[in-house]
Amino acid sequence: MNEYLVVIEGSGDSFSAFAPDLPGCVVAGDSPEEVEQLMAEAVALHIESLRSHGESVPEPQRAARYVAI
């Protein structure tokens, strides 16, 4: 099982998310929780589509950390 970094952006009632290791895998929604759930589904579908088309599935390469200042 791989874990892909998902970046969530937005505020109010407009959010989006993308997976840097999976170009083109993006979603939009009304809350961070909604886009997190949608991304879980989108990543799975994106990988399934890559495999069904005989394309390689990129290994997760990105990571994120918070730095306290």
C-alpha positions in Angstrom: 0.0 0.0 0.0 1.4 3.4 -1.0 0.6 6.7 0.5 0.5 9.7 -1.8 0.9 13.3 -0.6 -2.3 15.3 -1.1 -2.2 19.1 -1.0 -5.5 20.8 0.1 -6.0 24.5 -0.6 -8.8 26.9 -0.2 -11.0 28.7 2.4 -14.6 29.3 3.2 -16.7 26.9 1.2 -14.3 26.5 -1.8 -11.5 23.9 -1.6 -9.4 22.0 -4.0 -6.8 19.3 -3.7 -4.1 17.7 -5.9 -1.6 14.9 -5.7 1.9 16.1 -6.9 3.0 12.6 -7.7 0.0 12.0 -9.9 -0.3 14.8 -12.4 -3.9 15.5 -13.4 -5.3 14.0 -10.2 -7.3 16.9 -8.8 -10.7 17.5 -7.1 -12.8 20.4 -5.7 -15.3 20.5 -2.9 -16.9 22.5 -0.2 -14.7 21.5 2.8 -11.3 20.1 3.5 -12.9 16.9 4.7 -14.9 16.6 1.5 -11.8 17.1 -0.8 -9.8 14.6 1.4 -12.5 11.9 0.8 -12.8 12.8 -2.9 -9.0 12.6 -3.3 -8.9 9.2 -1.7 -11.4 8.0 -4.4 -9.7 10.0 -7.2 -6.2 8.6 -6.4 -7.6 5.0 -6.5 -9.4 5.7 -9.8 -6.3 7.5 -11.3 -4.1 4.5 -10.5 -6.7 2.1 -11.8 -6.8 4.1 -15.1 -3.1 4.2 -15.5 -2.9 0.4 -15.0 -5.8 -0.3 -17.4 -4.0 1.7 -20.1 -0.7 -0.1 -19.6 1.0 3.0 -18.1 3.4 2.9 -15.2 2.1 4.0 -11.8 4.5 6.6 -10.2 5.9 5.7 -6.8 5.2 8.3 -4.2 8.2 10.8 -4.1 6.9 13.9 -2.3 6.6 14.5 1.4 5.6 17.4 3.5 6.5 18.6 7.0 5.6 21.5 9.1 8.4 23.6 10.6 7.7 25.3 13.9 8.9 28.9 14.2 
